[in-house]
Amino acid sequence: MTIELPKRGRFRLLQGEIAMLKLVSFAVAGFSLALAAPSAAATYLFELTGDYTASWEMDSNPYDPFATGGYFEIQPVLGSFPGSAFNVVILRFWTEFEGGGLTITSRLGEVPSGIVLLETVGAQLFTGDPQVAPVFAPGVFELKDFYLSQTGKYTLTISDPDAGTPAIPEPASWAMMIAGFGLVGGVLRRRRPAIA
């Protein structure tokens, strides 16, 4: 004996499956967005040339810098800094109001320690409030010695080595996407056969 559902009943069953599929899809998408790890700030390359040469890498948006109204400071910064015993320094970036530019100081604990390796004036090298969220932007900046003689001239180039490289999803994003496909596939597989 076969039981046949009226056409209207079959349609409701199909609508219920579609509604369930949509609900699961939206739930998976929301769950994926909630758990996806935020991407890190870009890492920029800083190259200082001229009468003093140095190079280092740093995030475009420095995390938790020590700051006052006129500057923010990042430490320790590892790179290539002539005059620093271990190539680890303190970097201080000045606002335009304070003359702009940057100061490179050997880090405490080195011999000699606390020595100013370079102090410059020039353009402000970041945007945003130094106490809240300073952000570096790629570019080329001309700097001069801070001292009155201003004989030293320097060029600071800030570049993004990853510019133009397509973004690669993080492992957490891949895992969430695969789990979402699995859930959608499971829902589709559970479709009830039509009763004939």
Stockholm file with secondary structure:
# STOCKHOLM 1.0

chainA/1-196         MTIELPKRGRFRLLQGEIAMLKLVSFAVAGFSLALAAPSAAATYLFELTGDYTASWEMDSNPYDPFATGGYFEIQPVLGSFPGSAFNVVILRFWTEFEGGGLTITSRLGEVPSGIVLLETVGAQLFTGDPQVAPVFAPGVFELKDFYLSQTGKYTLTISDPDAGTPAIPEPASWAMMIAGFGLVGGVLRRRRPAIA
#=GR chainA/1-196 SS CCCCCCHHHHHHHHHHHHHHHHHHHHHHHHHHHHHSCCCCCCEEEEEEEESSCEEEEEESSCSSCEECSSEEEEEEEEEECTTCSSSEEEEEEECGGGTCCEEEEECTTSSSCSCEEEEEEESCCEESCTTTCCEECCEEEEEEESSTTCCCEEEEEEECTTTTCCCCCCHHHHHHHHHHHHHHHHHHHTCCCCCC
#=GC SS_cons         CCCCCCHHHHHHHHHHHHHHHHHHHHHHHHHHHHHSCCCCCCEEEEEEEESSCEEEEEESSCSSCEECSSEEEEEEEEEECTTCSSSEEEEEEECGGGTCCEEEEECTTSSSCSCEEEEEEESCCEESCTTTCCEECCEEEEEEESSTTCCCEEEEEEECTTTTCCCCCCHHHHHHHHHHHHHHHHHHHTCCCCCC
//
